[in-house]
Amino acid sequence: MAFRSREIYNKIARKVGDSLPPEAMESMKKLLPNSKVVMGRAKRGIFAGRHIQFGNKVSEDGGNKSRRTWKPNVQEKRLFSYVYDRHIRVKVTTHALRCIDKAGGIDEYLLKTPYHKMDTELGLVWKARIEKMYAELGKMEVAFFSPEDEAKIEKEFEEVKAAKREARREARKAMVKQRQIEAGIDGDQTPVAPEISEGTNEDANQEELEGST
């Protein structure tokens, strides 16, 4: 086993854990990529075998050659994983996207792709984790509810939602009452407007004159 393959195997064993079946670890150990050179950024994404290529750029006039490189078309995408039940942001090549669409999703692509074609550490770790989770799901017992039990469970959920709504309503009422108390206004009393006496200043002056005479 090459040095790079041995390092990848050790990383996968540390990240996945010892709960993975030993048969899977042994098969993965045999099918690890044996290439020594891989792009640095390819280790952090799913490139599906697409890596940097080297060649010559030939001029049209004199046929002079100069070295050049071809880099893969890498895009950052959000792929939904049904196993993790969430979106995963990962860097993939356009070729890898076509392979994922053809397989039916990121989980199916990782399960169907053999280990020796997963020449990136991220893809190998994800493949081992998904295989581990599928193995755990296969051991779980599945139970089905009768229509009466489903109706009962749905009714209980509705009761819990109604109780939460009532609690929020009571909390809002208490908050409004507390604000009124802090402002100096009792919630049960309404402010009384001051009484305005009838008559005008001219009527009052006329009464004073009549009294003096």
Sequence and secondary structure as in RCSB ss.txt:
>XXXX:A:sequence
MAFRSREIYNKIARKVGDSLPPEAMESMKKLLPNSKVVMGRAKRGIFAGRHIQFGNKVSEDGGNKSRRTWKPNVQ
EKRLFSYVYDRHIRVKVTTHALRCIDKAGGIDEYLLKTPYHKMDTELGLVWKARIEKMYAELGKMEVAFFSPEDE
AKIEKEFEEVKAAKREARREARKAMVKQRQIEAGIDGDQTPVAPEISEGTNEDANQEELEGST
>XXXX:A:secstr
  HHHHHHHHHHHHHH TTS HHHHHHHHHSS   S   TGGGGEE TT   EEEEEE TTT  EEEEEE   EE
EEEEEETTTTEEEEEEEEHHHHHHHHHHTSHHHHHHHS GGG  SHHHHHHHHHHHHHHHHHHHS      HHHH
HHHHHHHHHHHHHHHHHHHHHHHHHHHHHHHHTT  TT         SS HHHHHHHHHHHH 
